[in-house]
Amino acid sequence: MVEIQPIRVEVEREDDGRILASVPELPGVMAYGSTQDEAVRKVKAIALQVLADMVESGDELPEPLKALFAA
């Protein structure tokens, strides 16, 4: 059985009060929001788009995400 690890989202507050959410396994995938929930929702949507582009172009998926696909 394959163990699927969750995609980690890091959240931090910027000096100007905005919330920044990022996905460390996908460099450059980050989003701002006025609340933590908003920033996390936005970064999840971006991460899914980036992953779809990676799959479509044949790029290697980050290690924690390879188990998402059995084929």
Backbone as JSON Lines, residues from 0, in Angstrom:
{"i":0,"aa":"M","n":[0.84,-1.19,0.0],"ca":[0.0,0.0,0.0],"c":[0.88,1.25,0.0]}
{"i":1,"aa":"V","n":[0.5,2.22,-0.81],"ca":[1.27,3.45,-0.94],"c":[0.77,4.47,0.08]}
{"i":2,"aa":"E","n":[1.72,5.1,0.76],"ca":[1.36,6.15,1.71],"c":[1.37,7.49,1.0]}
{"i":3,"aa":"I","n":[0.25,8.2,1.05],"ca":[0.16,9.51,0.43],"c":[0.36,10.57,1.51]}
{"i":4,"aa":"Q","n":[1.35,11.42,1.28],"ca":[1.63,12.49,2.22],"c":[0.87,13.74,1.81]}
{"i":5,"aa":"P","n":[0.41,14.5,2.78],"ca":[-0.3,15.74,2.43],"c":[0.65,16.78,1.84]}
{"i":6,"aa":"I","n":[0.09,17.64,1.03],"ca":[0.86,18.77,0.51],"c":[0.89,19.83,1.6]}
{"i":7,"aa":"R","n":[2.1,20.19,2.0],"ca":[2.27,21.12,3.12],"c":[2.1,22.56,2.64]}
{"i":8,"aa":"V","n":[1.33,23.34,3.38],"ca":[1.15,24.76,3.11],"c":[1.7,25.52,4.31]}
{"i":9,"aa":"E","n":[2.61,26.45,4.06],"ca":[3.15,27.3,5.13],"c":[2.47,28.65,5.06]}
{"i":10,"aa":"V","n":[2.19,29.21,6.22],"ca":[1.49,30.49,6.3],"c":[2.29,31.44,7.18]}
{"i":11,"aa":"E","n":[2.41,32.69,6.72],"ca":[3.07,33.7,7.54],"c":[2.42,35.06,7.3]}
{"i":12,"aa":"R","n":[2.53,35.92,8.3],"ca":[1.97,37.26,8.2],"c":[3.09,38.22,7.78]}
{"i":13,"aa":"E","n":[2.82,39.01,6.75],"ca":[3.77,40.01,6.27],"c":[3.69,41.25,7.17]}
{"i":14,"aa":"D","n":[4.71,42.11,7.07],"ca":[4.75,43.33,7.88],"c":[3.56,44.24,7.63]}
{"i":15,"aa":"D","n":[3.01,44.2,6.4],"ca":[1.87,45.06,6.06],"c":[0.53,44.44,6.46]}
{"i":16,"aa":"G","n":[0.56,43.28,7.12],"ca":[-0.66,42.65,7.62],"c":[-1.24,41.58,6.71]}
{"i":17,"aa":"R","n":[-0.8,41.53,5.45],"ca":[-1.31,40.5,4.55],"c":[-0.8,39.13,4.99]}
{"i":18,"aa":"I","n":[-1.55,38.11,4.64],"ca":[-1.16,36.73,4.94],"c":[-0.6,36.12,3.66]}
{"i":19,"aa":"L","n":[0.56,35.48,3.78],"ca":[1.19,34.81,2.65],"c":[1.17,33.31,2.89]}
{"i":20,"aa":"A","n":[0.62,32.57,1.94],"ca":[0.63,31.1,2.01],"c":[1.5,30.6,0.87]}
{"i":21,"aa":"S","n":[2.3,29.57,1.14],"ca":[3.18,29.01,0.12],"c":[3.23,27.49,0.25]}
{"i":22,"aa":"V","n":[3.65,26.83,-0.84],"ca":[3.8,25.38,-0.88],"c":[5.28,25.1,-1.11]}
{"i":23,"aa":"P","n":[6.02,24.71,-0.06],"ca":[7.47,24.52,-0.17],"c":[7.89,23.51,-1.24]}
{"i":24,"aa":"E","n":[7.1,22.47,-1.48],"ca":[7.46,21.46,-2.48],"c":[7.32,21.97,-3.91]}
{"i":25,"aa":"L","n":[6.65,23.11,-4.08],"ca":[6.46,23.7,-5.41],"c":[6.98,25.14,-5.36]}
{"i":26,"aa":"P","n":[8.28,25.33,-5.58],"ca":[8.87,26.66,-5.5],"c":[8.13,27.68,-6.35]}
{"i":27,"aa":"G","n":[7.88,28.83,-5.77],"ca":[7.19,29.89,-6.48],"c":[5.69,29.87,-6.34]}
{"i":28,"aa":"V","n":[5.15,28.8,-5.76],"ca":[3.7,28.71,-5.58],"c":[3.36,29.38,-4.25]}
{"i":29,"aa":"M","n":[2.79,30.58,-4.37],"ca":[2.42,31.35,-3.18],"c":[1.26,32.26,-3.52]}
{"i":30,"aa":"A","n":[0.54,32.67,-2.48],"ca":[-0.61,33.55,-2.68],"c":[-0.83,34.39,-1.42]}
{"i":31,"aa":"Y","n":[-1.27,35.6,-1.65],"ca":[-1.62,36.49,-0.54],"c":[-3.12,36.48,-0.32]}
{"i":32,"aa":"G","n":[-3.5,36.76,0.92],"ca":[-4.91,36.92,1.25],"c":[-5.03,37.85,2.44]}
{"i":33,"aa":"S","n":[-6.22,38.37,2.64],"ca":[-6.45,39.24,3.8],"c":[-6.68,38.43,5.06]}
{"i":34,"aa":"T","n":[-7.04,37.15,4.87],"ca":[-7.18,36.22,6.0],"c":[-6.38,34.95,5.68]}
{"i":35,"aa":"Q","n":[-6.13,34.15,6.71],"ca":[-5.41,32.9,6.49],"c":[-6.21,31.97,5.59]}
{"i":36,"aa":"D","n":[-7.51,31.87,5.81],"ca":[-8.34,30.99,4.99],"c":[-8.29,31.39,3.52]}
{"i":37,"aa":"E","n":[-8.36,32.69,3.25],"ca":[-8.32,33.16,1.87],"c":[-6.98,32.83,1.21]}
{"i":38,"aa":"A","n":[-5.89,33.08,1.91],"ca":[-4.57,32.8,1.35],"c":[-4.38,31.31,1.08]}
{"i":39,"aa":"V","n":[-4.83,30.47,2.0],"ca":[-4.69,29.01,1.84],"c":[-5.55,28.52,0.68]}
{"i":40,"aa":"R","n":[-6.78,29.01,0.56],"ca":[-7.63,28.62,-0.58],"c":[-6.97,28.99,-1.9]}
{"i":41,"aa":"K","n":[-6.44,30.2,-1.98],"ca":[-5.8,30.66,-3.21],"c":[-4.58,29.82,-3.55]}
{"i":42,"aa":"V","n":[-3.73,29.53,-2.55],"ca":[-2.5,28.79,-2.85],"c":[-2.81,27.34,-3.21]}
{"i":43,"aa":"K","n":[-3.86,26.76,-2.65],"ca":[-4.26,25.4,-3.05],"c":[-4.68,25.37,-4.51]}
{"i":44,"aa":"A","n":[-5.45,26.37,-4.93],"ca":[-5.89,26.43,-6.33],"c":[-4.69,26.58,-7.27]}
{"i":45,"aa":"I","n":[-3.75,27.43,-6.9],"ca":[-2.55,27.63,-7.73],"c":[-1.73,26.35,-7.78]}
{"i":46,"aa":"A","n":[-1.57,25.68,-6.63],"ca":[-0.78,24.44,-6.58],"c":[-1.39,23.38,-7.49]}
{"i":47,"aa":"L","n":[-2.71,23.26,-7.48],"ca":[-3.36,22.28,-8.35],"c":[-3.16,22.6,-9.82]}
{"i":48,"aa":"Q","n":[-3.18,23.89,-10.17],"ca":[-2.92,24.29,-11.55],"c":[-1.49,23.96,-11.97]}
{"i":49,"aa":"V","n":[-0.54,24.24,-11.08],"ca":[0.87,23.95,-11.36],"c":[1.08,22.45,-11.51]}
{"i":50,"aa":"L","n":[0.49,21.66,-10.63],"ca":[0.61,20.2,-10.73],"c":[0.02,19.68,-12.03]}
{"i":51,"aa":"A","n":[-1.13,20.21,-12.42],"ca":[-1.75,19.79,-13.68],"c":[-0.83,20.12,-14.86]}
{"i":52,"aa":"D","n":[-0.22,21.3,-14.85],"ca":[0.71,21.68,-15.91],"c":[1.93,20.76,-15.93]}
{"i":53,"aa":"M","n":[2.42,20.38,-14.74],"ca":[3.58,19.48,-14.65],"c":[3.24,18.12,-15.24]}
{"i":54,"aa":"V","n":[2.06,17.59,-14.9],"ca":[1.64,16.29,-15.41],"c":[1.5,16.36,-16.93]}
{"i":55,"aa":"E","n":[0.85,17.4,-17.41],"ca":[0.6,17.53,-18.85],"c":[1.91,17.65,-19.63]}
{"i":56,"aa":"S","n":[2.9,18.34,-19.08],"ca":[4.15,18.53,-19.82],"c":[5.17,17.42,-19.56]}
{"i":57,"aa":"G","n":[4.83,16.47,-18.69],"ca":[5.72,15.34,-18.43],"c":[6.83,15.63,-17.43]}
{"i":58,"aa":"D","n":[6.71,16.73,-16.7],"ca":[7.71,17.07,-15.68],"c":[7.62,16.11,-14.5]}
{"i":59,"aa":"E","n":[8.72,15.93,-13.82],"ca":[8.79,15.08,-12.63],"c":[8.04,15.74,-11.48]}
{"i":60,"aa":"L","n":[7.13,15.01,-10.84],"ca":[6.41,15.54,-9.7],"c":[7.29,15.47,-8.46]}
{"i":61,"aa":"P","n":[7.11,16.41,-7.51],"ca":[7.86,16.33,-6.25],"c":[7.57,15.01,-5.55]}
{"i":62,"aa":"E","n":[8.53,14.5,-4.82],"ca":[8.47,13.18,-4.19],"c":[7.19,12.94,-3.38]}
{"i":63,"aa":"P","n":[6.76,13.87,-2.51],"ca":[5.56,13.57,-1.72],"c":[4.29,13.42,-2.57]}
{"i":64,"aa":"L","n":[4.34,13.86,-3.81],"ca":[3.14,13.86,-4.64],"c":[3.1,12.73,-5.67]}
{"i":65,"aa":"K","n":[4.2,12.03,-5.84],"ca":[4.26,10.95,-6.84],"c":[3.24,9.85,-6.58]}
{"i":66,"aa":"A","n":[2.9,9.61,-5.33],"ca":[1.98,8.53,-4.96],"c":[0.53,8.84,-5.32]}
{"i":67,"aa":"L","n":[0.26,10.05,-5.79],"ca":[-1.11,10.41,-6.14],"c":[-1.6,9.64,-7.36]}
{"i":68,"aa":"F","n":[-0.68,9.18,-8.2],"ca":[-1.05,8.53,-9.44],"c":[-0.46,7.12,-9.49]}
{"i":69,"aa":"A","n":[-1.3,6.14,-9.75],"ca":[-0.85,4.74,-9.76],"c":[-0.25,4.35,-11.11]}
{"i":70,"aa":"A","n":[-0.62,5.03,-12.17],"ca":[-0.15,4.65,-13.51],"c":[1.19,5.27,-13.82]}
